[in-house]
Amino acid sequence: MMQEAQHQLKAFAAEHIPDEIVHHQHISEGKPWATILDHATRSGADLIILPSHKRSRLDKAMLGSVASKVVENSPINVLVIKPQGHLSE
């Protein structure tokens, strides 16, 4: 499963991220917000960029959101961006 995820991530990056933009890809298992913070801290990142997602108030109250938990707990600057469209599968 991890190999398939890595393959899909590489394909997405090749299609959507210009070559001149330096970026790194990493796949982990665990709580999304915690693994994002752990990897960003260990890798020495100076900025975390995350998309926002439309969620109902009930979803936010019961589940929280990954972006808000990262923002609340991060010692690193976090930029949350609004997606400009939906990706087709």
N, C-alpha and C positions, 0 to 999 in steps of 0.2 A: 504494500500500500504506500509506503514512504517513497519507493522508487517511482511509482506512477505519479504521485504528487510532485516530486522533483521534476519529472519530465514535463508535466503540465505547466509548472511554474516557469521553467526555462522557455517553453514555447510561448507563453504569455509575454514574458519579458522581451524576447526577441521580436515579437510583433508590436509591442506597445511602448518600449523604452528606447529612445534613440541611442546609438552607439556612443555618442559623446558624453552621455550622462553616466557617471560612475555610480554603480549600484551593486549591492550584494544580496544574494538570496540565501535563505536559511529556513529549513523546515524542522519543527520540533513538535513533540507531543506534550500535552498538559493543558492547564488552564491558559487560554489565549493571552489574557492580560499579563499574567505572571511570567509566561515564557517570553513575551515581547520585552518586558522590562529586564529580565535576566539576561537575555541575549544582547540587548542594547548596552547594558552596563558592562558586561564582560568584553564586548567588542570595542568599547571606547567610543561609541556613537555620540555625536554631539547634537543630533536631532532625530526624533521619531516622527514619521509622517504616517497618518492613518486616515482612512476614509470614514465619513460619518454615514450612518444608515438611518432611514426613517423607521422609527419603532413606535408602537403604541405606548401610551402612558402605563398601561398594565404591564407590558413587557419590561419597561424600564424599572418599574417598581419591584417586580418579582425577580427579574434576572440581572438587572443592571446592564450596562453596555460596556463592551471591551474598551472603546475609546475613552469613556468617562473614567473607568478604573485606571487606565494607563495615565491619563492626565492627573488624576488625584494622587497617584502613588509614585510618579516618576521624578527622579532627581535630574532628569534630562529634559530639555525643551521638547514640547510635543506640538506638532502642527496637525490639526484636524481639518480635512478638506471635504467639501461637498462633492459627491460624485456627479459628473456631468451627463451621465447616461447609464443605461444598463448594458452589461455584457451579455452577449448571446452565448448559450452553452454549446 
